[in-house]
């Protein structure tokens, strides 16, 4: 099945003392929250949220990536999940305040 939108949430966990990682910063909780809200809204037929390994943008973590647009969101908090789902997934409006800039 090809999904209309595919959401990847970094859950990478590094050893203690290593570079910060999204898994330490609640990546797994973000994944669960995306899945729960998407299921409650009936979005899981056309869209899928899943955990992923390292995106190599650890300093911006927790990272969420939305495809097919290829939008990278950084410093995502549990309180941001509803906004990303409503604005980006349901209404195709990027949540600019969370976008990781190339600059």
C-alpha positions in Angstrom: 0.0 0.0 0.0 1.2 3.5 -0.8 0.3 6.0 1.8 -0.8 9.6 1.2 1.5 10.7 4.0 4.2 8.8 5.9 5.4 10.1 9.2 8.8 9.0 10.6 9.6 9.7 14.2 13.2 9.2 15.3 13.5 6.9 18.3 17.3 6.4 18.2 18.9 5.7 21.6 22.6 6.3 22.1 24.7 5.0 24.9 25.1 7.2 28.1 27.6 10.0 27.6 27.3 10.0 23.8 25.6 12.7 21.7 22.0 13.5 22.6 19.5 11.3 21.0 15.8 11.5 20.1 15.0 8.3 22.0 16.2 10.0 25.2 14.0 13.0 24.4 10.7 11.0 24.2 10.8 9.7 20.6 8.9 6.6 21.6 6.2 8.7 23.4 5.9 10.8 20.2 5.4 7.8 18.1 2.6 6.5 20.4 0.9 9.9 20.4 0.9 10.2 16.6 -0.5 6.7 16.3 -3.2 7.3 18.9 -4.4 10.6 17.5 -4.2 9.4 13.9 -6.2 6.3 14.7 -8.9 8.3 16.6 -9.2 10.7 13.6 -9.5 7.8 11.2 -6.3 8.8 9.3 -4.5 5.4 9.5 -6.0 4.1 6.3 -4.2 6.7 4.1 -1.4 7.7 6.5 1.2 5.8 8.6 3.3 6.9 11.5 6.2 4.8 12.5 9.5 5.0 14.4 12.8 5.2 12.6 16.5 5.2 13.4 18.8 8.1 13.5 18.2 11.0 11.1 21.7 12.5 11.9 20.1 15.8 13.1 20.4 14.9 16.8 20.9 18.5 18.0 17.5 19.3 16.6 15.8 16.3 18.1 13.3 14.9 18.6 12.9 14.7 14.8 9.7 14.0 12.9 9.8 13.7 9.1 6.7 13.9 6.9 6.8 12.4 3.4 6.1 12.8 0.5 6.9 16.4 1.2 10.2 15.6 3.0 9.6 18.2 5.8 11.8 17.8 8.8 10.4 19.0 12.1 12.7 19.5 15.1 12.4 19.9 18.8 9.0 18.3 18.6 7.1 18.0 21.9 4.1 15.9 22.7 2.1 19.2 22.8 3.0 19.7 19.1 1.6 16.4 17.8 -2.0 17.6 17.5 -0.9 20.7 15.6 1.2 18.7 13.1 -1.6 16.3 12.5 -4.3 19.0 12.1 -2.2 21.5 10.1 0.1 19.3 8.0 -1.5 15.9 7.7 -5.1 17.0 7.4 -4.8 20.4 5.8 -1.5 20.4 4.0 -0.1 23.4 5.9 3.5 23.0 7.1 4.0 24.0 10.8 6.7 26.5 10.0 7.8 27.2 13.6 9.0 23.5 13.9 10.7 23.2 10.5 14.5 22.6 10.6 16.1 25.2 8.4 18.9 24.5 6.0 20.5 27.8 6.9 
